[in-house]
């Protein structure tokens, strides 16, 4: 039974990853503005986001990402997709490791115990 549930979880996550990258639409306005700022020279990125209050790290990462993978819609969206996919096992691990969860999660979230189904028995690690 655990194998079936584990396989189901893997299939659902894989489908989510594929659907995350699959799109027919052009960049949305906020995505286009992000790409526009990431295209700036490195010395101008921090100043361009100063009024938004957004930290510039993502813009720097996207700047280098676009130099490596190009500036197509798929290429620019894939950095966010990759960060999202990589964060899933990290979030799962923090959620299942209760001492870490006490440090990371606010008290109201700890009362609900887990956003991943109370650290289900098929949890990795």
Backbone as a ProteinNet text record, in pm:
[ID]
protein_1_A
[PRIMARY]
XXXXXXXXXXXXXXXXXXXXXXXXXXXXXXXXXXXXXXXXXXXXXXXXXXXXXXXXXXXXXXXXXXXXXXXXXXXXXXXXXXXXXXXXXXXXXXXXXXXXXXXXXXXXXXXXXXXXXXXXXXXXX
[TERTIARY]
82.5	0	86.2	194.9	282.9	345.1	375.7	435.1	337.4	210.8	108.9	89.8	82.1	65	188.1	306.1	428.9	436	396.9	394.5	294	178.4	77.2	131.2	199.7	256.9	359.5	444.7	545.6	479.3	374.1	303.8	237.3	175.5	109.4	212.2	324.2	428.1	485.2	509.9	562.3	463.6	335.5	234.1	232.2	246	250.4	369.7	483.8	603.9	583	529.8	505.4	406.2	298	197.7	249.8	343.8	402.3	476.8	542.5	621.7	543.4	429.8	351.7	255.8	274.2	184.6	185.7	72.8	62.8	60.2	51.3	36.3	171.5	167.8	287.6	308.7	418.4	446.1	336.6	298.1	203.9	277.3	203	263.3	370	341	440.2	563.7	544.7	659	742.6	674.6	744.9	824.9	768.2	840.9	963.1	948	1060	1171.9	1135.2	1234.7	1300.9	1221.4	1275.6	1379.9	1351.7	1448	1570.5	1551.1	1664.2	1756.7	1707.1	1790.2	1884.9	1858.6	1942.5	2084.8	2181.3	2316.5	2311.5	2399.5	2398.9	2402.4	2473.1	2485.8	2355.2	2258.5	2132.4	2014.5	2031.7	1918.9	1870.7	1958.8	1917.7	1843.7	1889.5	1823.7	1685.3	1670.3	1542.2	1431.4	1467.4	1365.6	1353.4	1428.9	1428.9	1289.5	1213.2	1082.2	974.2	998.5	902.1	913.2	1029.6	1052.4	1088.8	1106.2	1142.2	1292.6	1334.6	1478.2	1533.6	1653.1	1703.8	1761.6	1770.9	1836.6	1775.3	1642	1578	1612.7	1617.2	1649.9	1793.7	1885.2	2023.2	2028.7	1959.3	1956.3	1898.9	1789.2	1726.8	1818	1891.6	1985.7	2085.3	2146.9	2243.8	2174.7	2056.2	1979.1	1950.3	1909.4	1878	2003.5	2118.4	2241.9	2275.8	2239.8	2270.1	2162.6	2033.9	1925.2	1845.1	1873.2	1803	1689.1	1616.3	1511.4	1372.7	1355.1	1221.9	1129.2	998.8	902.7	931.1	955.2	982.6	1111	1214.3	1342.2	1329.6	1260.9	1251.4	1158.1	1054	964.3	1025.9	1120.2	1173.1	1252.7	1310.5	1380.9	1283.4	1169.6	1069.3	1018.7	999.8	955.2	1056.2	1182.1	1288.2	1294.2	1286.2	1287.9	1167.8	1051.7	932.6	945.5	999.2	1014.8	1117.7	1228	1332	1282.1	1193.4	1144.8	1049.9	990.1	896.6	962.2	1071.2	1130.9	1189	1235.3	1287.4	1173.3	1060	944.4	895.3	893.4	850.2	941.9	1071.4	1167.2	1151.4	1135.1	1114.6	985.8	883.5	754.4	760	834	839.5	941.9	1033.5	1133.4	1081.7	1015	944.4	1032.9	1156.7	1238.3	1264	1285.8	1305.6	1174.4	1063.1	932.6	900.9	940.2	915.1	991.4	1107.3	1185.3	1133.3	1082.4	1047.6	901.4	811.1	667.7	615.6	524.9	461.7	372.8	341.8	264.5	131.9	61.9	-67.1	-50.8	58.2	82.1	122	192	230	107.4	3.6	-117	-185.3	-176.3	-234.5	-145.4	-31.9	65.5	140	70	142.8	61.2	124.7	58	68.2	144.5	161.3	94.3	-18.6	-94.4	-30.4	13.9	72.9	191.3	273	392	352.7	283	228.9	335.6	294.3	390.2	481.3	443.3	528.2	628.3	632.7	724.4	868	944	1083.5	1167.2	1270.6	1368.4	1321.1
-120.5	0	126.1	123	239.4	267.2	160.2	177.8	244	205	263.3	411.2	442.6	581.9	663.8	609.6	677.9	701.5	602.1	615.7	722.4	724.5	825.6	966.3	982.6	1113.2	1154.6	1062.4	1092.7	1133	1061.7	1093.1	1230.6	1261.5	1390.9	1504.4	1487.4	1590.1	1605.7	1494.7	1502	1573.3	1543	1611.5	1760.7	1795.1	1935.7	2007.8	1939.9	1999.8	2023.1	1923.2	1937.5	2049.6	2052.9	2157.5	2295.1	2301.6	2430.2	2495.3	2411.7	2463.4	2471.5	2407.6	2403.8	2522.5	2608.1	2722.5	2771.8	2822.6	2881.5	3034.3	3087.8	3232.4	3302.6	3425.9	3509.8	3548.4	3615	3657.8	3750.8	3734.2	3824.2	3953.2	4056.8	4187.9	4183.5	4118.5	4114	4034.9	3928.2	3852.2	3936.5	4009.2	4093	4203.2	4260.9	4363.6	4303.7	4182.2	4114.6	4088	4038.1	4012.3	4142.1	4247.3	4376.9	4426	4409.3	4452.4	4361.9	4233	4140.2	4161.7	4222.7	4252.9	4370.4	4449.7	4566.6	4522.9	4612.8	4582.8	4557.6	4473.9	4436.9	4558.3	4659.4	4777.6	4855.8	4831.5	4906.8	4828.7	4699	4615.9	4658.2	4671.2	4705.7	4838.2	4936	5066.6	5058.5	4970.9	4961.2	4900.3	4819.7	4757.3	4825.8	4931.7	4999.8	5049	5099.4	5156	5049.7	4929.6	4820.3	4755	4764.3	4695.6	4549.7	4509.1	4370.3	4352.2	4244	4219.7	4183.3	4226.7	4210.6	4072.9	3981.7	3853.3	3779.9	3771.4	3699.7	3763.7	3893.5	3962.8	3933	3925.7	3888.7	3745.3	3653.9	3514.5	3504.7	3574.8	3571.1	3633	3734.7	3798.7	3694.8	3619	3517.5	3399.5	3363.9	3254.1	3284.9	3407.8	3445.6	3447.4	3476.9	3471.1	3328.5	3232.8	3092.7	3028.8	3050	2978.2	3061.6	3188.8	3272.5	3349.8	3424.7	3513	3475.7	3352.2	3309.7	3301.4	3293.3	3282.4	3158.1	3046.2	2921.7	2933.8	2991.1	3002.7	3090.7	3203.5	3294.3	3239.6	3168.4	3108.9	2988.2	2923.7	2799	2819.3	2936.3	2960	2952.2	3017	3010.1	2868.4	2798.9	2660	2572.2	2590.9	2512.4	2541.6	2667.9	2704.3	2641.8	2644.9	2584.8	2434.9	2366	2220.1	2183.4	2255.3	2226.7	2255.6	2352.5	2386.8	2281.9	2197	2095.9	1999.4	1932.1	1841.9	1916.1	2037.2	2116.7	2148.2	2193.4	2222.5	2095.8	1985.3	1857.3	1822	1837	1801.3	1891	2021.8	2111.9	2078.6	2042.8	2013.7	1885.9	1787.2	1658.4	1657.4	1748.6	1758.3	1859	1810.7	1898	2001.9	1969.5	2076.3	2191	2157	2262.3	2335.5	2262	2324.3	2425	2396.4	2490.3	2620.7	2612.6	2733	2810.6	2738.3	2799.6	2843	2761.5	2787.9	2873.7	2965.2	3041	2949.2	2986.9	2898.9	2852.1	2936.1	2894.4	2778.2	2774.9	2665	2538.2	2554.1	2436.1	2369.8	2447.6	2388.6	2298	2334	2249.9	2131.1	2124.7	2017.3	2011.6	2003.5	1982.3	2021.4	2088	2116.9	1997.7	1896.2	1776.9	1655.8	1673.3	1560.6	1494.9	1575.7	1525.4	1433.5	1469.2	1388.5	1244.2	1223.4	1091.5	983	859.1	749.7	725.4	772.1	751.2	865.7	957.7	1071.3	1024.5	1093.1	1056.3	1105.5	1031.4	1077.1	1053.3
0	0	0	79.5	83.7	-52	-126.9	-259.2	-354.3	-346.8	-434	-401.8	-274.7	-233.9	-273	-251.1	-289.1	-438.9	-516.8	-662.7	-704.7	-639.1	-668.9	-641.8	-530.5	-496.1	-601.4	-644.1	-745.8	-876.9	-917.3	-1042.2	-1034.1	-921.6	-905.2	-908.2	-839.9	-840.8	-981.4	-1050.8	-1188.1	-1279.8	-1265.9	-1347.3	-1315.1	-1189.3	-1151.1	-1211.4	-1215.2	-1274.2	-1423.7	-1492	-1636.3	-1662.2	-1587.6	-1607.4	-1570.7	-1477	-1437.9	-1553.9	-1634.3	-1745	-1875.9	-1883.4	-2006.9	-2010.1	-2107.4	-2121.3	-2265.2	-2308.8	-2442.2	-2434.7	-2316.5	-2303.7	-2302.7	-2344.7	-2336.1	-2189.4	-2163	-2026.1	-1975.5	-1850.2	-1787.3	-1755.3	-1720.4	-1698.1	-1589.4	-1476.9	-1369.5	-1411.2	-1489.9	-1539.3	-1636.6	-1724.3	-1821.3	-1750.7	-1646.4	-1570.2	-1499.8	-1449	-1384.4	-1484.6	-1602.6	-1706.6	-1750.3	-1762.4	-1802.8	-1702.6	-1575.9	-1473.3	-1470.6	-1492.8	-1491.3	-1610.5	-1717.5	-1835.1	-1811.5	-1710.4	-1682.2	-1646.3	-1661.8	-1612.5	-1460.6	-1413.4	-1271.2	-1179.6	-1217.8	-1132	-1119	-1205.8	-1203.1	-1145.2	-1123.2	-1077.9	-939.1	-843.9	-707	-702.5	-777.3	-778.7	-845.6	-943.7	-1014.9	-929.1	-830.2	-744.5	-609.1	-588.8	-459	-419.3	-514.1	-483.5	-464.7	-514	-496.9	-360.3	-302	-175.8	-195.6	-320	-349	-333.8	-269.2	-260.6	-399	-431.6	-567.7	-600.7	-504.3	-530.4	-649.3	-656.1	-766.7	-900.4	-905.2	-1030.1	-1073.6	-977.4	-1010.3	-1062.6	-994.3	-1040	-1181	-1204.7	-1337.3	-1442.8	-1405.6	-1497.9	-1551.9	-1461.2	-1503.2	-1571.6	-1523.4	-1583.5	-1730.9	-1760.1	-1898	-1985	-1927.7	-2005.4	-2045.4	-1961.3	-1989.8	-2078.3	-2044.6	-2110.5	-2210.4	-2222	-2317.2	-2252.9	-2337.1	-2286.4	-2336.4	-2378.9	-2421.9	-2301.1	-2327.1	-2217.2	-2132.6	-2199	-2126.8	-2044.2	-2103.6	-2032.8	-1909.4	-1922	-1807.5	-1699.5	-1738.6	-1638.9	-1569.9	-1634.3	-1579.4	-1450.4	-1429.2	-1302.3	-1185.2	-1197.5	-1089.8	-1071.9	-1182.5	-1174.4	-1103.8	-1136	-1072.2	-922.5	-885.9	-744.2	-671.9	-736.8	-677	-657.3	-756.8	-747.8	-641.1	-636.5	-537.8	-395.9	-381.5	-247.5	-189.5	-272.5	-220.7	-122.3	-158.1	-58.5	61.5	40.1	152.7	249.9	197	282.7	352	280.6	338.9	455.2	435.6	540	662.7	640.9	753.4	827	753.2	813.9	896.4	850.4	920.3	1033.3	1031.8	1137.2	1239.5	1341.6	1434.4	1503.7	1546	1606.3	1508.1	1381.2	1281	1257.3	1252.8	1230	1339.7	1462.4	1571.2	1551.7	1487.9	1462	1341.3	1241.5	1113	1106.7	1160.1	1145.7	1260	1229.6	1338.2	1422.2	1546.7	1635.1	1576.4	1502	1447.6	1351	1273	1181.4	1256.2	1367.2	1444.5	1506	1537	1592.9	1491.4	1365.3	1260.2	1229	1289.8	1281.7	1149.5	1037.8	913.7	792.9	697.6	572.5	478.5	514.8	432.4	496.4	555.4	608.7	728.3	823.5	947	921.4	825.9	791.1	768.2	662.8	626.6	635.8	655.1	675.7	556.2	438.8	321.4	302.6	398.4	388.1	376.7	295.1	274.9	392.1	423.2	522.5	660.1
[MASK]
+++++++++++++++++++++++++++++++++++++++++++++++++++++++++++++++++++++++++++++++++++++++++++++++++++++++++++++++++++++++++++++

